[in-house]
Amino acid sequence: MLNPARAQKVNKDIVSDYFAKVKALLQKLMIDRPQCIYNMDEKGCRISLHYQQTLVAMKGSKRVHQIVNEHGESVTVVGCMYAISAGIPPMILFKGKELKSEFNNDNLPVGSLVKMTPKGYTTHSTFVDFIGYF
C-alpha cells in the first residue's frame, strides 16, 4: 500500500522534474560513474494480523481509510539499489536482543541480513553493518 501523501506526489511532472534536477546536479559535480550511486531506504512493516472488517464509504470514493490500533509487532526492511543495476539483498530488523531461530533466512531473499535492535529500527550501528555486509 502507498501512503496517500506519497501517492499525490507520484505524477509524471513531479517525477520528471526530480530526475532533471538529479541529472543537473550530477553534471555540476562531475559525477559520471553511475555504478557508484546507491539509494538506500527503510520501511516499517506491521506483521500483526488484523481481522478483516467491512468498510462503508460513499459510492465513487477514491480514498477509503481504515483506522486500526498501532499495537502489534513490526519489522523494518532496509533496501538498497544501484543506479544502473539491481539491488542488493535486504536487511530485516526485528525488535529484541537475541535472534530467534524462527527468524532464519529460509523464507527470505538469498543473502538477506537479519539483525535485532532494541526497538526494531535502523540505528547507526545497523546502517554500518548493512553497508559493510556487501
LINBELFEN-V56575 format. One record per run of one state. SS is the DSSP state (A for helix, B for strand, O for the rest). FROM is the first residue (numbers start at 1). TO is the last residue. Records with the same first field share a line. If there is no record, write none. Layout:
SS=FROM-TO  FROM-TO
This chain:
O=1-3  10-11  29-33  37-37  47-73  83-86  96-100  104-104  108-112  118-123  134-134
A=4-9  12-28  34-36  101-103  105-107  124-133
B=38-46  74-82  87-95  113-117
